[in-house]
Amino acid sequence: MDMISTTEQLYEYCETHSTAEDRVLAILNRETHIKTLAPNMLSGHLQGNLLTMVSMMMQPGLILEIGTFTGYSAICLAKGLRQGGRLISIDISEDYRHMAEKAICEAGLETCIELITADAKKIIHDIQEKIDLVFIDADKEAYLEYYHMVKPKMRPGGVIIADNVLWKGKVLDADMDKKTRALHEFNAHIRQDQDVFSLILPIRDGLNIVMIR
Ligand SMILES: C[S@@+](CC[C@H](N)C(=O)[O-])C[C@H]1O[C@@H](n2cnc3c(N)ncnc32)[C@H](O)[C@@H]1O
């Protein structure tokens, strides 16, 4: 058996032997694949379970998500909010907001998830409270900028999770394109940041999990 099919089969095994997607997420996953132009942007079952797991372990009071898309990861993250906690999710585009709103209502999470349509770079400054958990999953070239914007707002022990940090393996390329270089520089910056403890997990497209010491 070659390496790729073994990896794919193991990934499938992990999905079928982890807690199943609930009905709302399964429908949202399917509809995102039918109705959107880039369904591969959705976090998906296994990564979604990881986001839920981290959030459930932390029981955050405030989660910030940069990049809502159809709301899949927002729902996964919001499942771990403590009583009275809330999640702010920002997306520059309105294209799929209706899908996110519908799924969030079906999940019964409409009172704790706030969707904002804006360029995240322009409004993160407005957040005054301490943030417990951040999911960075928007424009790749701005990851380091997002990191510098959110880090001072994090409480000690807070966690920043950044998606797509392996960029389909392109971070290994000798000749990197702009997005790949930005992601590589983000990972390199985290590696030398003494204020944090970090772990890159090679799940899906790579998650950099960064805990503020
Ligand atoms: C990969 S998708 C998010 C997927 C979602 N987090 C999930 O896992 O289901 C990235 C989203 O970031 C949004 N985006 C791109 N640039 C942005 C910006 N400057 N501010 C806010 N959102 C942005 C895009 O419109 C897109 O919907």
The ligand as a Gaussian input file, in Angstrom:
#p B3LYP/6-31G(d) Opt

LIG

0 1
 C      -10.977000      29.359000       5.175000
 S      -12.417000      30.361000       5.224000
 C      -12.957000      30.155000       6.892000
 C      -13.458000      28.762000       7.162000
 C      -14.128000      28.570000       8.502000
 N      -13.299000      29.078000       9.578000
 C      -14.382000      27.103000       8.719000
 O      -13.483000      26.410000       9.206000
 O      -15.461000      26.623000       8.373000
 C      -11.702000      31.966000       5.207000
 C      -12.704000      33.111000       5.294000
 O      -11.961000      34.291000       5.611000
 C      -12.600000      35.387000       5.032000
 N      -11.656000      36.529000       4.969000
 C      -10.666000      36.761000       4.063000
 N      -10.032000      37.909000       4.343000
 C      -10.615000      38.423000       5.457000
 C      -10.404000      39.589000       6.249000
 N       -9.454000      40.490000       5.930000
 N      -11.177000      39.794000       7.336000
 C      -12.148000      38.905000       7.664000
 N      -12.395000      37.776000       6.954000
 C      -11.646000      37.536000       5.868000
 C      -13.083000      34.858000       3.680000
 O      -14.159000      35.635000       3.192000
 C      -13.461000      33.407000       4.000000
 O      -14.847000      33.269000       4.214000

